[in-house]
Amino acid sequence: MSKPDKVLNQFQLMNITNNQNVHTLRSQHQVKESLNTIIFTNTQLVIAAGLEKFVIFTLKNDQLKYIGQVIQNDTIFSLCQIKSSNSILQGNFDGEIKIWHHTSLNHSKYLMKLQKHNSRIQNIIMNKDEDQIYSSSTRLIITDKNQQYKYSQTILQNITIIRCVSLQESQNKFLVCGLDKQIIVLQYYPIDQKWNKIQKINFEANGESLCFVNENQFVVQQHHKNTIQLFEFNCSNQQFEKSKEIKIQKGLISYNLGFQAQFSQEKKILITKNSQFVNIIKRTEKNEFIFISSINFDTCYIFGSMSEDGKYLITWDQKSLCVQLWELKDTHF
């Protein structure tokens, strides 16, 4: 039996929407052309990408400094950094994946191409050792660095577009959510060196974003809902079950592509997007999730990500037409 649903209405407890004590706009730079993805790197670079170009900034002393832009022939949908080699993975609309070194972006010379997907690359992530690349479109493909990126394993295929993915910290479980109103939970079996389906979780609506927050919990946001659902692993039946819901700002139109849910282990901050709002949620010392603030961009076309340490949020939106750097301040409960 799953636990009874709990709805945490934090609006009544903490009406601090757009509270400047939680988030502060530190720097911005106008970019009129549309961007689809933005990431931080471990070399103090901020790299944004969209229609046939990269836009590059440096980050220093809470300020963005514009370096320049590099024209490409690709429509870029997703980015991921490879920290150990100062490289960038680029996922395209046509299904191609390219690897670039940071210093080669200005020379239009990528290092290599990976196996091509049959449709646009929605997500690219890596494991902690950075020896496996997980890329998704209408299929989920794992590519092995130790095999010179030539060996790949197709885990899921011929399904709907995969909207969001998340890899557990221990790298034993993997979440996949598409346009079929369900989450697929995969588990890795070291002896067979294979990922297998262990659970399907059905919903009333499509999932928009999800992420693990620890080994035994993950959150998911459904299409056009004003709550985020928290799932916990039940050791008795070896299944994830919904334990509670966290109330967030509900927007008018739901469009959450290009902005995945993220959790900072360092600051215990969860970032999600719902229509025109980017929501900031805090996990307390008692392992409770509390909505503390949101940023209203007055447009649902927002793209961005949070830095790994949870200090910054970087965004681009269709109304301001600016890349904006937000500082996320510590909150204690």
Secondary structure, 3 states (H helix, E strand, C coil): CCCCCCEECHHHHCCCCCCCCCEEEEEEEECCCCEEEEEECCCCEEEEEEEEEEEEEEEECCEEEEEEEEEEEEEEEEEEEEHHHCEEEEEECCCCEEEEEHHHHHHCCCCEECCCCCCCCCEEEECCCCCEEEEECCCEEEEEHHHCCCEEEEEECCCCCEEEEEECCCCCEEEEEECCCEEEEEEEECCCCEEEEEEEEECCCCEEEEEEEECCEEEEEECCCCEEEEEEEECCCCEEEEEEEEECCCCCCCCCCCCCCEEECCCCEEEEEECCEEEEEEECCCCCEEEEEEEECCCCCEEEEECCCCCEEEEEECCCCEEEEEEECCCCC
